C-alpha cells in the first residue's frame, strides 16, 4: 500500500474525506463481476448506508465540515446554509456515534431508504457532555436507468435525534 493510493489522514486531509472518495467510487460498481479492490462493504448494502453516518460523524469530529455537509447530498442538509451548518457545530469539541442493529430498509419511488439507528455522544468545548438517540434515514436511487453517480451513492435523507438526559455523577 503506497501513500500515493492510500494517503495518510491528517488535519488537511481528513480520514472522512478519503473514505468518502473511496465510497463514491465504490457506489459506481454495478454488481457485475468481482467487487472492486478497496470496496470493503457491498456499496448497495446496509453497512454502506451506515458508513455514511459514520463518515458524517468522523468528518464532524475532524472539523471537516464540507465532507460532513456532502453526506447529506451534493447540496448539503436541506433547508440550511453551509455557514449555518458549520456554526451549529462551532462549540462541539468531539463526537462519537454508535450504530445500532440494522434492519433491511424499504424501497419506494425508485429509491431505497435505509434506517440507521444511532446513539451520539458529544463533548462541547466547555467540557459538557451530550447524548442523543434516534435514527438517520439514508437513501440511494435503486439503479434506475439514467441515474447520476451522485444519485447512486448513499446520502443522509433525514434524521430524528432526541437528547437524553445524562445523570450527574
Backbone bond lengths (Angstrom), bond angles and torsions (degrees), N, CA, C in turn:
res aa  C-N    CA-C-N  psi(-1)  N-CA   C-N-CA  omega(-1)  CA-C   N-CA-C  phi
1 X - - - 1.439 - - 1.530 107.36 -
2 X 1.299 116.62 123.97 1.463 119.35 -178.19 1.517 110.71 -105.35
3 X 1.339 117.72 153.59 1.461 120.32 176.82 1.523 112.32 -61.02
4 X 1.336 117.49 -21.95 1.464 119.88 179.54 1.526 111.03 -69.78
5 X 1.330 118.20 -36.07 1.464 120.83 -179.52 1.522 112.39 -96.72
6 X 1.311 117.62 -20.75 1.461 122.24 178.29 1.523 108.39 -135.87
7 X 1.355 117.00 76.11 1.463 119.49 -176.20 1.526 111.65 -63.22
8 X 1.325 116.58 151.93 1.463 119.85 179.63 1.528 110.37 -70.86
9 X 1.304 114.78 149.76 1.465 119.99 174.56 1.522 107.41 -78.98
10 X 1.320 115.54 138.03 1.458 120.53 176.28 1.522 108.77 -157.23
11 X 1.304 117.85 -178.99 1.465 121.85 -175.40 1.523 112.08 -58.58
12 X 1.336 117.43 -33.78 1.461 120.29 -178.78 1.522 112.53 -90.38
13 X 1.323 117.46 -7.99 1.455 122.56 -173.27 1.525 107.78 -144.65
14 X 1.328 117.31 76.03 1.466 120.15 -172.46 1.515 112.10 -64.86
15 X 1.321 116.00 151.36 1.461 120.86 177.03 1.520 110.50 -58.75
16 X 1.325 117.71 -36.74 1.458 121.07 -179.77 1.524 110.47 -61.11
17 X 1.332 117.26 -40.29 1.459 121.03 178.60 1.525 110.29 -63.17
18 X 1.319 116.93 -45.53 1.461 121.44 -179.98 1.528 110.02 -64.58
19 X 1.325 117.11 -46.60 1.468 121.14 179.52 1.517 110.89 -62.89
20 X 1.325 117.50 -35.20 1.452 120.89 179.04 1.529 111.07 -66.65
21 X 1.311 117.28 -39.67 1.466 120.72 178.36 1.524 110.60 -65.36
22 X 1.325 117.29 -39.19 1.464 120.79 176.98 1.527 109.26 -64.85
23 X 1.339 117.47 -45.18 1.470 121.08 179.32 1.523 111.04 -62.51
24 X 1.322 117.36 -38.09 1.464 121.58 178.81 1.535 109.79 -60.23
25 X 1.314 116.39 -43.59 1.466 120.51 178.33 1.524 111.09 -68.26
26 X 1.313 116.90 -42.71 1.466 120.79 -179.43 1.524 111.51 -62.43
27 X 1.337 117.63 -33.54 1.467 121.53 -178.93 1.525 111.40 -63.84
28 X 1.314 117.68 -20.61 1.461 120.99 -179.99 1.527 112.16 -79.98
29 X 1.339 116.93 -11.00 1.462 121.41 179.93 1.521 109.10 -64.95
30 X 1.331 116.26 128.11 1.466 119.85 -175.15 1.518 113.90 -91.51
31 X 1.336 117.83 -1.85 1.461 120.78 177.77 1.511 113.21 91.99
32 X 1.340 118.08 -8.51 1.458 120.64 176.93 1.520 109.08 -84.48
33 X 1.308 116.86 126.10 1.454 120.76 178.82 1.509 111.69 86.43
34 X 1.342 115.52 -175.79 1.468 119.59 -178.75 1.525 111.16 -70.01
35 X 1.342 117.61 152.97 1.471 120.23 178.69 1.525 110.89 -58.10
36 X 1.313 115.86 150.52 1.455 120.86 178.32 1.518 109.21 -68.93
37 X 1.329 115.93 145.93 1.458 121.74 178.26 1.534 108.43 -61.75
38 X 1.319 116.92 134.46 1.461 121.36 179.24 1.523 113.49 96.35
39 X 1.326 117.08 -13.88 1.474 120.38 177.48 1.524 107.40 -88.68
40 X 1.328 115.57 102.05 1.464 120.71 -173.39 1.523 113.11 -77.00
41 X 1.309 117.28 -30.41 1.463 120.44 -179.95 1.518 108.52 -123.88
42 X 1.315 115.68 160.49 1.461 120.79 175.56 1.528 107.32 -60.35
43 X 1.337 118.76 117.52 1.462 120.28 -175.22 1.524 114.05 -63.42
44 X 1.339 117.30 -11.65 1.455 120.82 178.82 1.534 111.67 -104.78
45 X 1.327 116.56 -1.00 1.457 120.70 -172.58 1.524 115.04 -91.33
46 X 1.335 114.04 176.00 1.465 121.83 -177.94 1.528 112.09 -60.81
47 X 1.335 117.73 -40.58 1.468 120.43 -178.76 1.522 111.56 -64.50
48 X 1.336 117.06 -36.63 1.475 120.11 177.43 1.525 109.68 -64.26
49 X 1.331 116.89 -36.44 1.470 120.51 176.98 1.531 109.66 -66.06
50 X 1.331 116.98 -44.35 1.464 120.71 178.85 1.524 110.89 -64.23
51 X 1.341 116.40 -32.98 1.464 119.91 178.13 1.524 112.41 -61.09
52 X 1.322 117.74 -29.35 1.468 120.98 176.70 1.523 109.70 -61.16
53 X 1.319 116.43 -44.34 1.466 120.98 179.58 1.528 109.78 -67.41
54 X 1.328 117.10 -40.00 1.470 120.12 176.85 1.532 110.64 -61.31
55 X 1.342 117.08 -44.79 1.467 120.61 178.90 1.518 111.01 -64.05
56 X 1.321 116.62 -36.84 1.456 121.38 179.01 1.532 110.05 -57.15
57 X 1.325 116.06 -50.46 1.467 119.31 -178.70 1.528 112.39 -74.26
58 X 1.304 117.91 -31.75 1.453 120.57 174.71 1.534 110.12 -62.70
59 X 1.324 116.13 -42.10 1.471 120.74 178.19 1.522 110.71 -66.42
60 X 1.334 117.35 -43.47 1.469 119.71 177.95 1.521 110.22 -60.61
61 X 1.325 116.11 -42.53 1.459 120.29 -178.84 1.533 111.55 -63.36
62 X 1.340 116.53 -32.02 1.464 121.59 178.79 1.532 111.88 -87.91
63 X 1.332 116.43 2.26 1.473 122.22 -175.09 1.526 111.77 58.62
64 X 1.329 115.22 30.01 1.459 122.95 175.46 1.529 106.69 -94.58
65 X 1.333 115.04 74.61 1.456 120.99 -172.32 1.523 112.87 -66.79
66 X 1.318 118.24 -29.61 1.472 118.42 -179.63 1.528 110.89 -68.62
67 X 1.343 118.22 -38.66 1.465 119.86 176.23 1.521 110.08 -68.21
68 X 1.322 117.83 -41.52 1.473 120.37 176.92 1.525 109.70 -59.70
69 X 1.312 116.50 -45.38 1.471 122.73 -178.84 1.534 110.88 -56.98
70 X 1.328 117.54 -43.65 1.465 119.91 -176.33 1.525 112.99 -74.64
71 X 1.330 118.68 -9.04 1.467 119.33 173.64 1.528 110.13 -68.31
72 X 1.327 116.28 -16.88 1.466 121.58 174.88 1.527 111.33 -86.10
73 X 1.312 118.25 -6.25 1.462 122.64 -177.36 1.512 109.26 120.42
74 X 1.302 116.25 176.77 1.463 121.41 -175.63 1.520 113.37 -57.65
75 X 1.331 116.20 -32.64 1.469 120.35 -177.20 1.522 113.29 -100.93
76 X 1.327 117.31 12.31 1.456 120.58 176.72 1.507 113.73 74.23
77 X 1.318 114.87 -163.97 1.462 121.59 -176.56 1.526 109.89 -69.80
78 X 1.332 117.66 125.16 1.467 120.75 -178.64 1.532 112.21 -57.52
79 X 1.321 114.83 139.44 1.462 120.59 175.94 1.515 114.63 75.80
80 X 1.329 117.52 13.49 1.465 119.71 -177.92 1.529 109.32 -140.38
81 X 1.317 115.94 140.86 1.458 119.48 174.29 1.520 109.00 -80.69
82 X 1.325 116.21 160.15 1.454 119.88 177.83 1.527 110.48 -60.88
83 X 1.323 117.27 -41.26 1.474 121.27 -178.16 1.539 110.38 -62.36
84 X 1.340 116.88 -43.24 1.469 120.25 178.15 1.535 110.52 -64.76
85 X 1.329 116.59 -38.97 1.458 121.45 177.21 1.530 110.30 -60.58
86 X 1.319 115.94 -50.16 1.459 121.76 179.41 1.530 111.29 -60.80
87 X 1.325 116.90 -44.26 1.470 121.40 179.21 1.524 112.04 -63.17
88 X 1.332 116.90 -29.19 1.460 120.98 179.26 1.518 113.26 -63.71
89 X 1.325 116.48 -21.21 1.466 121.03 179.94 1.524 112.20 -111.38
90 X 1.315 117.46 11.82 1.470 122.13 -175.31 1.526 112.81 -58.51
91 X 1.323 118.63 -31.32 1.467 121.36 -177.31 1.531 112.74 -106.24
92 X 1.333 116.24 14.72 1.458 120.71 178.43 1.523 109.11 -95.06
93 X 1.325 115.43 117.91 1.470 120.72 179.91 1.520 111.09 -80.46
94 X 1.340 116.58 -43.23 1.461 119.64 -179.03 1.519 110.22 -153.71
95 X 1.324 114.88 158.37 1.460 121.63 176.47 1.520 108.62 -137.20
96 X 1.316 114.50 154.55 1.465 120.84 174.05 1.516 106.96 -146.51
97 X 1.315 116.58 131.47 1.456 120.81 179.49 1.522 109.35 -114.92
98 X 1.321 115.33 138.59 1.454 122.24 172.83 1.517 106.84 -115.63
99 X 1.320 116.14 124.64 1.460 121.95 -179.04 1.521 108.48 -88.74
100 X 1.327 116.52 131.82 1.462 121.70 177.48 1.522 111.22 -82.48
101 X 1.321 115.30 -171.02 1.469 121.32 179.99 1.527 109.77 -67.00
102 X 1.316 115.33 128.41 1.462 121.04 179.34 1.516 109.91 -88.11
103 X 1.320 116.11 139.68 1.455 122.23 173.15 1.521 107.25 -122.96
104 X 1.332 118.08 153.50 1.466 119.78 -177.51 1.535 111.90 -55.38
105 X 1.330 114.15 140.48 1.457 120.55 179.72 1.515 112.04 -82.32
106 X 1.315 114.88 -177.02 1.458 122.47 -179.27 1.516 109.96 -111.72
107 X 1.327 115.03 151.33 1.451 120.69 174.04 1.518 109.12 -106.10
108 X 1.308 115.26 152.93 1.461 119.30 176.48 1.513 109.84 -178.65
109 X 1.322 116.08 138.23 1.458 122.51 176.95 1.525 112.11 53.29
110 X 1.346 115.92 39.76 1.459 120.53 176.49 1.508 115.26 78.79
111 X 1.323 118.70 8.46 1.457 122.29 -179.86 1.515 110.80 -125.60
112 X 1.320 115.23 160.65 1.466 122.27 172.03 1.518 106.20 -111.36
113 X 1.320 116.24 132.68 1.459 123.21 179.17 1.521 107.46 -114.82
114 X 1.323 116.43 117.11 1.465 121.53 -176.70 1.529 110.35 -112.16
115 X 1.352 117.79 114.63 1.467 119.01 174.69 1.536 110.33 -73.02
116 X 1.336 115.40 139.79 1.458 121.64 178.77 1.531 107.58 -129.25
117 X 1.357 117.26 99.37 1.466 119.88 179.07 1.523 110.95 -70.85
118 X 1.337 116.40 140.47 1.464 120.15 -175.23 1.523 112.01 -140.03
119 X 1.318 114.02 156.61 1.461 124.04 161.24 1.519 104.78 -124.12
120 X 1.322 116.22 126.94 1.463 121.35 -177.91 1.520 108.54 -116.25
121 X 1.324 115.77 127.39 1.461 121.91 174.78 1.519 107.31 -112.18
122 X 1.317 115.98 131.34 1.465 121.14 -179.71 1.523 109.07 -130.08
123 X 1.319 114.67 147.58 1.463 121.78 173.12 1.515 106.85 -119.59
124 X 1.315 115.41 127.41 1.462 120.80 179.59 1.518 109.83 -85.82
125 X 1.334 116.12 166.03 1.465 119.22 -176.78 1.529 113.24 -67.94
126 X 1.337 117.61 -14.00 1.469 120.08 175.42 1.531 111.98 -93.22
127 X 1.356 116.53 6.45 1.459 121.42 176.95 1.521 114.63 92.67
128 X 1.319 118.36 -10.86 1.470 120.15 178.47 1.527 110.53 -67.03
129 X 1.340 114.91 148.35 1.464 121.56 178.90 1.515 109.25 -109.06
130 X 1.322 115.18 144.38 1.463 121.72 175.92 1.525 108.08 -130.66
131 X 1.327 115.81 150.27 1.467 121.36 174.75 1.524 107.69 -134.71
132 X 1.321 114.21 140.15 1.456 121.97 177.27 1.521 107.88 -131.87
133 X 1.334 116.55 144.04 1.461 121.34 173.44 1.521 107.59 -126.39
134 X 1.306 114.95 153.58 1.460 119.75 179.15 1.514 110.23 157.00
135 X 1.320 114.16 -145.23 1.458 117.77 -179.21 1.516 111.17 -155.15
136 X 1.306 113.12 156.77 1.456 123.21 170.68 1.516 106.88 -107.54
137 X 1.308 116.45 151.50 1.456 121.24 167.40 1.516 105.30 -112.69
138 X 1.331 114.83 123.46 1.447 121.90 -178.42 1.532 106.60 -110.96
139 X 1.334 116.15 137.76 1.466 120.68 -171.79 1.522 111.21 -128.95
140 X 1.317 114.55 150.13 1.465 121.60 169.76 1.518 108.27 -147.82
141 X 1.333 116.68 152.73 1.454 121.57 174.99 1.523 107.51 -70.95
142 X 1.308 116.06 140.17 1.459 122.01 -174.69 1.531 111.45 -91.10
143 X 1.327 116.37 67.62 1.471 122.82 174.15 1.530 113.49 51.59
144 X 1.314 117.45 42.05 1.449 122.72 177.29 1.530 108.51 -76.14
145 X 1.321 117.07 135.52 1.466 120.29 177.73 1.522 109.95 -53.84
146 X 1.319 115.69 134.75 1.455 121.13 178.57 1.522 114.66 84.51
147 X 1.342 117.18 0.47 1.473 119.72 179.05 1.524 109.00 -67.02
148 X 1.319 115.47 140.33 1.466 120.75 179.40 1.533 109.85 -77.79
149 X 1.330 117.04 159.96 1.471 119.52 175.41 1.531 111.97 -54.54
150 X 1.316 116.75 -37.04 1.460 120.77 179.47 1.529 111.00 -64.16
151 X 1.323 117.06 -38.31 1.460 120.70 179.95 1.525 112.28 -72.60
152 X 1.330 116.81 -24.90 1.462 120.91 -177.39 1.519 113.22 -82.38
153 X 1.327 117.08 -8.98 1.463 118.68 179.08 1.526 109.51 -99.53
154 X 1.306 115.49 151.23 1.456 121.14 178.22 1.524 109.71 -65.56
155 X 1.325 116.71 143.88 1.462 122.37 172.19 1.525 108.36 -149.88
156 X 1.313 115.72 156.44 1.460 120.13 179.68 1.521 108.55 -69.33
157 X 1.320 115.37 129.41 1.459 121.85 178.89 1.527 110.67 -99.90
158 X 1.336 115.92 -40.22 1.470 120.19 179.84 1.520 109.69 -160.19
159 X 1.321 114.73 165.36 1.465 120.94 179.35 1.517 109.01 -143.68
160 X 1.313 115.11 141.85 1.457 122.57 172.53 1.512 107.67 -132.93
161 X 1.324 115.71 104.55 1.460 121.21 -179.85 1.515 109.23 -122.78
162 X 1.312 115.81 139.43 1.453 121.90 -179.71 1.530 108.04 -121.51
163 X 1.341 117.71 132.05 1.465 118.93 177.35 1.522 111.01 -66.50
164 X 1.325 115.83 143.82 1.458 123.18 177.13 1.518 106.75 -110.97
165 X 1.306 115.97 131.13 1.460 120.33 178.30 1.522 108.63 -74.08
166 X 1.335 115.85 122.09 1.461 120.93 179.01 1.521 108.88 -89.92
167 X 1.322 114.47 136.59 1.472 117.67 179.55 1.519 109.80 -74.50
168 X 1.302 115.53 144.47 1.484 120.68 176.96 1.512 107.78 -78.66
169 X 1.317 113.36 118.26 1.345 114.06 171.31 1.364 138.51 118.37
